[in-house]
């Protein structure tokens, strides 16, 4: 193990710059029609259910909280207090690979119930992508893209700076924060409106 005082934090800086470049690429490649459809689905839904596994699940929780701050009825799938999904509800799945078994299975259940399904993924042709009414494709390496190390190294693609699904998780988090910004504009909500719904017993 290297001693901490010897580091120059060059990997830290490089990682931040790499993610900034990646986010610019994500913004430039977004399918605006799909994003508009997602916004319509959110505003037209009776309730919104967000789901994801692992770090994608953490991204989903943060998004669900902001939806609640906007005054929308939002829930996180898997919580003990989460109600049953109905056909006039919207389910939003977050999965870099689009193949996460638990989330794919829950997506099937949502469609069987008759709810709308929106998936945020890096793999539009995945199981979840095929199941969904709307797919938001975010370019980025997922934790399932681990192969081809030698080829990436030869190309200078040092993915250890963004290990496993980091690039997708970061881009999905930033994208969903941007969705909230757009919803604030659409609803005319103020920061005071959001603050009024923030928890006051923490």
N, C-alpha and C positions, 0 to 999 in steps of 0.2 A: 504494500500500500504506500502510495506517495504521500509525503507530508504536506499538509494543507498550506503551510506558508510558502511552499515552492510553486504553487499554481499561479498562473497569470490570468485565469478565468477566460482564456481564449475560447474554450468550448462553450461556455455560458453565453458569451457575446455572439459567437457564431450561430448558436442555436436560436437566439432571439432574432437575429437578422434573417436566418433561414425561414423561420415561421412568418416573419413579416412579408417576405417575398412570396411565400406560399399563400398567405391570406390575400395578397393582391391578385394572385392568379385565380383564386377561388372567386373573388368579387367579379373579375372580368369574364369568367366562364359561366356564371349563374344563368340558368334559364329563367328569365323574368316572367314568362307566361306561367311556368310551374309555381313560381313564388307567389304570383298574384292569385292563383287558384288556391294555394295554401292559405293565404290571407282571407279569401272568401270563405273557405271551409271553417276557419277559426271563428270568424264573425257570425257565420250562419249556424254554428253548432249550439245545441242545447247545453252540453257540457264537453269539456276537453280532457282526455286521458292521455298522459305521457308515459312512455315506457322505454327502457333501455337496460342493458346489463353492464355491470362493472362501471368503468369511468363514463361510458355513454349514459348510464343510468344517473350518474351524478349531474351530468349536463342537463338531462331531462328534468331532474328535480329543481335545478336553478331556473329553468324555463317555466315550469309549472308555477313556481313562486311568483315570478314576474307577471304571468297571466292573472294570477289571483290579485296582485297589486293593481292590475288594470280593471278589476271588477268582474272578470270572467270566472265562470265556474270551472276550476281545474283540479285534477286529481292525478296522483302518481300510482300507476298500476303496481299492485303487490303490497300496498300499505293495508294495514288491518282496518282502517276506516274508509277505504275506497269503496264506493257503491258499485252496483252492477251497471254494466254498459248497456245502453239501449240503442235502438236503431237511428235515433236522431242525434246521436253523439258522434264526436270525432276522436279517433285514436291516432296519436302521433308516435311513431316508432323511430328510435335512433339506433342505428347499427352500421358501423363502418363496412363490414363485409356483406351485410344484408342476409347473412346465413346463420346468425346466432340462433341456435335451436329453440331456446325458450321464447325468444321474442318472435320468431317465425311462427311458432305454434300459437302464441297469443294473437298474432295477426290474423291467422286463420279463424280463430274463435270470434274475433271482432267482425270479420266479414260475414261469418255465418249468422251472427246476430243482426247484421244489416247496418252496422256503423260504417262511417267513412274511415278509410285508412290512409294516412300520409306517412311516407317513409323518408327519412333523411339518411343517406348512405353514400358510399363511394362506389357502389356496385349496382348500377341500375338494372342489370340483367339477373339479379339475385332472386332468391325465393321471395323475400319481402318485396322486392321491386315488382315482381310479377303479380303479387297479391294486391298491390296498392292502387288506390284511385289516383293518387298524386305522388310523384317521386321527386325529391329534391336531391340532385346529384352533386356531391361535393368532392372534387378531386383530392386525392390524398392517400397515403399509404395506410393500410389497416394492419392490425396485428397478425392477420392471416396471410400477409404478403411477404413472409419471411424468406422465401427462396431467392436464389440468384445473387447471393452475397458477392461472389467473385466478379460477376458482370457489373454490379453496381459500383464496386470498389474501383474497377478499371475505368468506369465513367466518371469517377470522382463524386459519386452520390453517397455521401457518408451518413447513412440513415441512423447510425447510433446517436446522432444529435437529436433525433426525434424517434425514440424507440417504440416498438410495437405499434399501437394505434394512436400515438400522440398527435400526429398531424391531423388526423380526422377529428379526434376529440376536441382539439383546439379550434379547428375551423368550424365545427358544428356549434361549439359554444359561442364563438364570435358571431356566426350567422344568426343564431337564435336571439342573441342580444340585439342584433340589427333588425330582426323581425319585430321585436318589442318596440324599437324606435319607430318603425313604420306604423305599428298599431297605435302608438301614442298619437301620431299625426292623424291617423284615420279616425280615432275616437275623440280627438280633441282633449284628451286627458292632460292634466297638469301634474307637475311633480308633487304638488300638495295633495292631489287626488291619490297618487301612489303612496305617499307617506301616511295618509289617513288609514290605509288598509294594512300597513306594516304591523307586525306583531308588537304588542306593547307589554308582553309578560316574559320577555327573555332576560 
